[in-house]
Amino acid sequence: MTQAELPKIFHLQFTPEHWSQLVRLRALLGKPLPTTRESYQALDACIGHLRKHQVFARIADRIIPSLPKDREELDRYGASRNLHSEEFGALTEATCGLYRGLLYIRMIEPPPDLNFNSGHCASWNWFEQDSEKFCPLAKQCGAYSRKWPGGHEAALAAV
């Protein structure tokens, strides 16, 4: 009986041909590798993160076809609430800000009045080198006006 022939409520666990390398390692872990509790916990944490990102990818796949609706709203009314783009952005920004496949970071020492303009731009040194990847918010961003000395490499080293 294949998994497709099983009742929908039944979730077959032992399907090694469908396992990721992490799940396979977790199921078959043994000598000469360590079989400590910490080893299993570490693998479980990695598998959990992978599954979370797979869920995010499935949700993003459902949202992507609705992104043109924001543009249609803009064209029709001259403004858009960007509801679909906002949902997609929240998914892609779940540990980070992303734009054109690059991570945009800022360094912040939180003041009591923390807001959009807080902090220091730590990505300026690479997006200034490529006009296509120039941050679309730089001109209105207070953090960009206070560039982190040394840029992204110095900022990552400071973390």
N, C-alpha and C positions, 0 to 999 in steps of 0.2 A: 504494500500500500504506500503510495507516495504522500507527501505532505499535502498536496493539493486535494487528495481524495479524503483526507481526514475531516471530521466535522469542524466547523469554523471555531468553535470554542476550545478545541484541543490545540495546545501549543507544544509541538514536538521539540524537545531540547537537544536530543542527540542527533545532530545533522552535521557531522564534521565537514562535509563538502561545502557547507555554507558558512563555516566559522571564519572569523578574521584570524590573522596570525596571533593576536593577543589572546583571543578566546581559546585557540588551539593550545597555546603555551600553558594557559591557566588549567585546562583540562588534563593535559598530559605532563605537567611539571613533575620532574623526578630527577634522580641522580643522573649526571654529575652536578646538576644545578641545585641550589639550596632550596629546601622545602620548608623553610621557616614560616611562621605565621606572618612575619613582615613581608616575605616574598609574595604570599597570596594576597595580602592587603594592598601591596603596591600594584600588582596586576589588576586587582579589582578596581582600584582607583583609575588606572589607565583605561580599562574597559568602560567604566562609567563615563569618563570624559569623551571617549570616542562615540559612545551611544548618544550622549547629549548633542554632540556636533552632528551626528546623523539625523537626529530629530530636528535640529535647526535647519539642516539642508532640506528635509522634507517640507517643513513649513515654508521655507523660502521658495521652493519649487511651486507651492500653491499660490504664493503671493505674486510672483513674477508676472504671470499673465494679466494681473490687474493693474500693473504699474502704468500702462498707457491711459488709464482712466483719469489719473492726476493731470496728465498733459491735456486730455480732452476737456477737463474742467477748466484748466488755465486758458485754453483757446476759446472756450465758449463764454466764460465769465470774466476773463482778464485777471483772474486770481485762482488759486487752488488751495484747498486745505491740506493737500499732500498726504492724505490718510494712508494710502497704500505705500507710498515711498517712505513714510514715517515708520510703518510696520517693518518694511524691509530693512531700513536703516537700523532699527532697534535690534534686529537679528544679527546683522553684520557687525554691530558694535557691542555685542554681548561681552569680554575682557578688555575692547580696544576700538578706536576710530579708524575706519578704512576708507580710502579713496583711490580708485584706479589700481587696486591691488596692493597698496602700500599702507603701512601703519603710520598714522599721524599721532604724535604724543605731545604732551605738555607737562612741564614740571610745576607743581603747585605746593606752596606752603600756605595752607588754608587760613585766610584772614576771616574775621567774623562776618564780613559782608561778601562772601564768596559768590562770584557770578561768572557769566560767560567770558568776561575780559580778564579774569584772574590768571595768575601764573605767568610763565615764560614759555614762548614757543621753542620747542626742542627739535623740530623737524625742518626748520627754515633752511639749513645748509644744503640739504639735498633737493628740496622742491624749488629752491631758487635757481638751481643749475639746469632744470628742465622746465621750460615754460608750459608744456602740456600738463605737468603734474603740479603746477603752482597751486597752493591751497586756495580753493574758491572763497574762503572766508577771511583771508589774510588782511585785506584792506580795511575790514571792519572789526578786526580782532585785537583787543588790547594786549593779549599775550604775544602776538606777532611783533608788536611795537617794542616789546621787551624780550629780545632774543636770548635764549640760553647760551652762554658762552661755550663755544666748542660744538654746538649743535647736538644732534641725536646721539653721537658716540659718547660725548661727555655726559649727557643726561642719563644714558643707560648705565654708564660706569658709576654714576652717583647713586643709583638705586640700590 
